[in-house]
Amino acid sequence: MVIPLDPHQVKGVEFLTGGVARGKLLADEPGLGKTRQAIAACVARGDQTVNCAVPASAIPTWERETRMLAPQIDWRIFSFNKAHDIENRVAWCDTLIIDEAHYLKTRDSARTTLLLGDDCDGLNGAVHGAARVVAMTGTPTPNHPGEIWPIARALFPAAIHHPKRGTPYSYWEFVNRFCRVKQDYLGHMKIEPGGKNVSELRDRLAPYILRRRMNEVYPDMMPPRHSLLPVDGRLTLDSHAGEEQARVAAALAKGGVEALNEIAEHVATLRRLTGMAKVKSTADWIDDWFASGGGKLVVFAYHRDVIVALHAALEARRIRHVAGGTPGADVLFQTDPNVQVFLGQVQRDGVVITLTAARTCLLVEQSWVPGENEQAWRRIWRRGQKGLCDVRWAALEGSIDEDVAEACRRKAGTIAELWDSA
């Protein structure tokens, strides 16, 4: 079976199958068909057995695509968090595919060590038994260049060799060379957003990483419009939540969205309460949207409680919707004209799937990791989209949430220097 490919995808397959490096990173922006390119590369090489480590929410998509495009290959598809349950995890396979590889940005996390080895050197990890490895992500370094170290160390260590010693940089050597680092008042080292010596790092990685941008591949495709959507709601704060609000305001003023991510675990109460306060007005807006002739809508939230409440509110208004995380929900949304809303969780459902039946995406809550928001709204702005897209950032009027949403909206327009500078 010949897999139909666009010209840029043909070049992607040539990149993945060429050269002598054991591992490659396909870093195309979301929406350019990385899944199809990886499958086609396995077919082109004549692979018989391929292991695929993917986010749990992406398993139905991978099963559907591999069954349709390459049924002759033995595909072993498993989620990151269940890699340890796979028999003979380090046994030989022709190719290991790691989808959404930015999930491995933390060098000592369980999923990283399971796949890349305890020291990210490939030993005792899933990559150990693979003849070749294809890693894929549209957001290679969500926060700073140091997040590429685990993948580089395991898949293409020659790219990060110390110039004098001839062996790969250790993690902290790499960080000190390519990241902005400072000490806090306790003497702990802290990595800040952005990087340094970026041109050098880009040149080192160039033979192993391929990245194309949407406007390069499809120059006639207009970028989406981003706008704030003010919603009202009653937000009652006790003294604890009030302290959290002051902390959010201070962090936002000092360091923007990245600073918010650093304090996220300490302001969980405020974030959940703010999300819940937006549910009724958001559901009313969605109701008005369809009453005024609006088309299909993709809605993302962050907290489970908010998603459950939105589900109940849409049910009460008889707005037909499908829930992210349900097998086949994306296909149903794409193909059934009666399904009006796709309701998903930013992190879980903001990857892999295609939702181009909608031209509008509403982020009821935003992740404080900018790359996760971008992954989510790019479900509608991707290959196959025929219209101009709108991204709405819901903001609770009169609260710090307005400032947070505006900061996230502004951040959506920035591109990491490492990946997209000339």
VOGU-3710 file (C-alpha; in Angstrom, 3 decimals, decimal comma):
1> mvipldphqv> 0,000/0,000/0,000  1,320/3,442/-0,963  0,823/6,012/1,789  -0,315/9,356/0,320  2,053/12,126/1,404  2,322/15,855/0,841  5,678/17,114/-0,521  6,892/18,262/2,905  6,006/14,854/4,327  8,045/13,110/1,632
11> kgvefltggv> 11,043/15,182/2,750  10,283/14,265/6,340  10,359/10,552/5,498  13,666/11,030/3,657  15,077/12,740/6,750  13,921/9,964/9,068  15,280/7,180/6,863  18,558/8,852/5,852  21,916/9,129/7,585  23,557/6,885/10,105
21> argklladep> 22,326/8,396/13,385  20,403/5,959/15,518  17,832/8,556/16,548  16,141/11,544/14,926  13,707/14,171/16,203  10,873/15,292/13,948  9,901/18,674/15,402  7,401/19,984/12,852  4,846/22,382/14,245  1,598/20,673/15,293
31> glgktrqaia> -0,706/19,983/12,393  1,807/19,029/9,709  1,293/15,272/9,922  4,162/13,919/12,023  2,301/10,663/12,740  1,904/9,852/9,053  5,552/10,671/8,334  6,743/8,335/11,091  4,524/5,494/9,863  5,655/6,023/6,264
41> acvargdqtv> 9,319/5,941/7,364  8,761/2,553/9,024  7,136/1,249/5,837  9,946/2,632/3,672  12,547/0,803/5,759  10,621/-2,453/5,669  10,185/-2,588/9,458  8,466/-5,651/10,851  8,120/-4,694/14,520  7,600/-1,156/15,824
51> ncavpasaip> 7,091/-0,056/19,421  5,210/3,214/19,947  5,323/5,107/23,253  2,575/7,736/23,163  0,323/9,704/25,549  -2,652/7,614/26,668  -5,084/9,926/24,876  -3,226/9,371/21,581  -3,498/5,560/21,588  -6,821/5,422/19,657
61> tweretrmla> -5,411/7,729/16,965  -2,240/5,662/16,602  -4,184/2,410/16,486  -6,476/3,795/13,806  -3,674/5,289/11,666  -1,380/2,263/11,835  -4,218/-0,155/11,087  -5,233/1,908/8,070  -1,785/2,766/6,665  0,497/-0,136/7,569
71> pqidwrifsf> -1,368/-3,252/8,761  1,544/-5,458/7,686  3,714/-4,184/10,562  3,486/-5,562/14,100  2,676/-2,374/16,056  3,075/-2,407/19,844  1,418/0,783/21,061  1,543/1,707/24,736  1,263/4,811/26,895  4,233/6,468/28,572
81> nkahdienrv> 2,926/5,698/32,020  2,504/1,981/31,279  5,835/1,372/29,602  6,887/-0,763/32,551  3,952/-3,126/31,935  5,080/-4,071/28,435  6,693/-7,503/28,187  10,301/-7,399/27,078  10,272/-3,596/27,115  13,943/-3,468/26,181
91> awcdtliide> 13,705/-6,353/23,703  14,716/-5,768/20,119  12,463/-3,934/17,667  13,101/-2,335/14,300  11,962/1,119/15,391  10,836/2,786/18,589  8,581/5,808/18,054  8,258/8,306/20,892  5,348/10,649/20,223  5,055/13,999/22,053
101> ahylktrdsa> 8,663/13,617/23,151  8,530/16,842/25,182  6,901/14,660/27,853  10,465/13,437/28,490  11,889/16,878/29,256  12,520/16,047/32,938  15,585/13,826/33,053  14,721/11,872/36,220  10,958/11,439/35,787  9,600/7,889/35,727
111> rttlllgddc> 8,536/8,025/32,091  11,891/9,462/31,009  13,954/6,806/32,749  11,656/4,018/31,519  12,152/5,089/27,916  15,625/6,669/27,856  17,362/4,829/30,704  18,276/5,808/34,239  20,988/8,201/33,061  19,310/9,097/29,744
121> dglngavhga> 22,081/7,189/27,982  19,782/4,581/26,462  20,922/1,754/28,719  18,131/-0,166/30,479  15,501/1,943/28,744  13,110/1,130/25,925  15,503/2,733/23,433  18,129/0,101/24,323  16,483/-2,591/22,209  15,559/-0,420/19,229
131> arvvamtgtp> 17,618/-0,414/16,056  16,289/3,078/15,321  14,364/5,685/17,272  12,024/8,352/15,970  11,067/11,029/18,473  8,358/13,546/17,619  7,076/16,765/19,160  5,876/20,129/17,957  7,118/21,823/21,134  10,625/20,424/21,758
141> tpnhpgeiwp> 11,533/22,763/24,628  8,439/24,264/26,283  10,469/26,379/28,703  14,245/26,313/28,148  16,946/24,547/26,065  17,848/22,226/28,928  14,689/20,270/28,211  16,204/18,847/25,018  19,106/17,230/26,928  17,427/13,869/27,776
151> iaralfpaai> 16,443/13,198/24,146  19,776/14,426/22,781  21,777/12,384/25,303  19,898/9,186/24,490  19,369/9,513/20,728  22,138/11,687/19,278  24,835/12,207/21,937  27,358/13,332/19,314  25,386/16,569/19,063  26,216/17,486/22,650
161> hhpkrgtpys> 29,827/16,352/22,937  32,122/18,455/25,104  34,556/20,088/22,646  37,667/19,158/24,657  36,692/15,983/26,426  34,911/14,329/23,498  32,166/12,805/25,623  28,623/14,155/25,981  27,921/17,079/28,264  26,453/16,097/31,591
171> ywefvnrfcr> 23,084/17,660/32,313  24,448/20,537/34,368  27,318/21,130/31,933  24,710/21,415/29,187  22,524/23,698/31,266  25,399/25,998/32,176  26,408/26,210/28,534  23,008/26,808/26,944  20,588/28,014/29,637  20,182/31,110/31,741
181> vkqdylghmk> 20,813/30,042/35,318  20,733/31,889/38,601  20,888/31,028/42,290  18,002/31,676/44,637  18,492/32,991/48,151  19,024/29,435/49,433  21,774/28,771/46,918  19,661/26,501/44,733  20,252/26,690/40,986  17,234/27,852/38,996
191> iepggknvse> 16,855/27,634/35,212  15,114/30,639/33,722  13,122/30,805/30,453  15,074/31,432/27,264  18,661/30,421/26,636  22,174/31,447/25,651  24,637/30,317/22,969  21,515/29,436/21,028  23,146/29,635/17,584  25,790/27,119/18,631
201> lrdrlapyil> 23,181/24,718/19,974  21,030/25,055/16,872  24,021/24,190/14,667  24,889/21,179/16,831  21,342/19,796/16,646  20,684/20,572/12,965  21,744/17,156/11,541  19,412/15,320/13,910  16,326/17,535/14,067  13,892/18,562/11,345
211> rrrmnevypd> 11,421/21,355/11,994  9,009/23,006/9,574  6,530/25,743/10,413  2,934/25,892/9,270  3,414/29,171/7,381  6,425/27,726/5,546  4,571/24,649/4,340  1,222/26,325/3,764  1,983/30,013/3,115  -1,644/30,737/2,181
221> mmpprhsllp> -2,944/29,510/5,530  -3,732/32,529/7,689  -2,583/32,461/11,322  -5,396/32,230/13,873  -6,828/35,285/15,580  -6,425/35,376/19,354  -8,816/37,367/21,531  -9,852/37,631/25,165  -13,390/36,543/26,034  -14,530/38,301/29,235
231> vdgrltldsh> -16,969/36,202/31,290  -18,605/37,090/34,569  -18,950/34,898/37,605  -18,992/34,957/41,369  -15,601/34,269/42,895  -15,640/34,095/46,688  -12,221/33,848/48,275  -11,338/32,952/51,832  -8,151/34,284/53,366  -6,104/31,379/52,024
241> ageeqarvaa> -7,313/31,838/48,451  -6,837/35,579/48,852  -3,191/34,993/49,728  -2,866/32,772/46,672  -4,295/35,543/44,495  -1,696/37,992/45,789  1,012/35,440/45,063  -0,224/34,983/41,499  -0,265/38,734/40,923  3,296/39,097/42,214
251> alakggveal> 4,621/36,196/40,128  2,876/37,410/36,997  4,261/40,901/37,407  7,762/39,586/38,015  8,150/36,863/35,408  5,060/36,389/33,265  3,518/33,013/32,469  6,719/31,075/33,182  6,798/32,444/36,714  3,199/31,290/37,201
261> neiaehvatl> 4,146/27,738/36,296  6,741/27,738/39,059  4,130/28,494/41,733  1,275/26,449/40,230  1,229/23,783/42,945  1,016/26,461/45,633  -2,063/28,203/44,232  -4,203/25,196/43,334  -7,219/26,358/45,319  -7,423/29,700/43,544
271> rrltgmakvk> -7,022/28,103/40,102  -9,825/25,599/40,690  -12,196/28,173/42,190  -11,562/30,550/39,302  -12,290/27,819/36,770  -15,519/26,836/38,512  -16,608/30,484/38,664  -16,447/30,651/34,857  -18,593/27,586/34,133  -22,098/29,099/34,036
281> stadwiddwf> -21,198/32,177/32,000  -19,116/30,076/29,634  -22,002/27,648/29,087  -24,333/30,607/28,495  -21,874/31,994/25,924  -21,709/28,618/24,163  -25,525/28,494/24,097  -25,642/31,975/22,559  -22,908/30,970/20,105  -25,041/28,243/18,601
291> asgggklvvf> -28,270/30,273/18,821  -26,599/32,927/16,656  -25,456/30,413/14,052  -21,931/29,661/15,262  -20,268/26,544/13,878  -18,667/23,638/15,672  -16,673/24,533/18,761  -13,682/23,025/20,546  -13,607/23,763/24,281  -10,660/23,090/26,577
301> ayhrdvival> -10,446/23,341/30,352  -7,779/22,367/32,859  -9,439/20,997/35,995  -11,526/17,833/36,066  -14,155/19,557/38,248  -14,540/22,294/35,638  -14,899/19,762/32,802  -17,528/17,795/34,753  -19,444/20,999/35,484  -19,248/22,099/31,845
311> haalearrir> -20,516/18,689/30,757  -23,537/19,034/33,048  -24,174/22,601/31,864  -24,076/21,579/28,200  -26,354/18,632/28,916  -28,851/20,965/30,610  -28,822/23,206/27,543  -29,164/20,203/25,198  -25,951/21,017/23,398  -24,674/17,789/21,892
321> hvaggtpgad> -21,018/17,232/22,646  -18,323/14,586/22,895  -15,791/14,227/25,679  -12,056/14,056/25,139  -10,452/10,875/26,357  -13,308/8,812/24,917  -12,122/6,493/22,110  -13,267/7,812/18,757  -14,514/11,143/20,126  -12,343/13,097/17,703
331> vlfqtdpnvq> -13,584/11,103/14,700  -17,200/11,541/15,779  -16,685/15,285/16,151  -15,066/15,450/12,731  -17,680/13,400/10,878  -21,039/13,860/12,629  -22,619/17,219/11,744  -24,912/16,974/14,773  -22,058/16,939/17,286  -21,553/20,587/18,189
341> vflgqvqrdg> -18,827/20,655/20,860  -15,636/18,765/21,614  -14,930/19,154/25,351  -11,370/18,281/26,308  -8,683/18,619/28,951  -5,753/20,798/27,865  -2,936/18,376/28,659  -4,659/15,079/27,912  -6,518/16,004/24,730  -4,334/18,775/23,359
351> vvitltaart> -2,083/16,399/21,420  -2,157/14,276/18,246  -5,873/14,457/17,405  -7,336/16,561/14,595  -10,389/18,750/15,191  -10,458/20,832/12,018  -14,246/20,512/11,732  -14,216/23,538/14,061  -12,741/26,927/13,330  -13,098/28,257/16,869
361> cllveqswvp> -11,364/27,062/20,027  -12,328/28,308/23,484  -9,816/27,928/26,308  -11,987/28,166/29,418  -8,894/27,621/31,539  -5,307/27,968/30,446  -2,324/25,833/31,265  0,530/27,795/32,805  2,897/25,930/30,480  2,541/28,005/27,286
371> geneqawrri> 3,410/25,110/24,991  0,446/23,095/26,283  -1,989/25,852/25,334  -0,444/26,043/21,879  -0,714/22,298/21,402  -4,394/22,508/22,363  -5,549/25,286/20,030  -3,515/23,817/17,189  -5,993/20,911/17,120  -8,123/23,195/14,911
381> wrrgqkglcd> -5,306/25,075/13,122  -3,558/22,309/11,238  -3,300/20,509/7,928  -6,769/20,206/6,418  -8,188/23,397/7,913  -9,932/25,437/5,214  -11,022/28,537/7,112  -9,755/31,345/9,311  -9,481/30,178/12,932  -10,339/32,012/16,138
391> vrwaalegsi> -8,864/31,240/19,548  -10,766/32,698/22,501  -9,149/32,970/25,931  -11,862/33,057/28,615  -11,106/35,533/31,406  -13,081/36,113/34,606  -13,871/39,808/34,717  -12,569/41,778/37,664  -10,141/39,090/38,816  -6,476/38,252/38,441
401> dedvaeacrr> -7,656/35,702/35,861  -7,984/38,550/33,350  -4,286/39,277/33,665  -3,386/35,583/33,506  -5,469/34,990/30,377  -4,025/38,074/28,698  -0,464/36,936/29,522  -1,206/33,491/28,050  -2,745/35,055/24,942  0,316/37,256/24,387
411> kagtiaelwd> 2,649/34,312/24,960  0,833/32,385/22,223  2,339/34,770/19,701  5,959/34,105/20,665  8,158/31,387/19,170  11,170/29,817/20,844  14,394/31,285/19,480  16,093/27,914/19,433  13,672/26,385/16,942  12,373/29,150/14,733
421> sa> 15,105/31,762/14,335  16,924/31,946/11,048
//
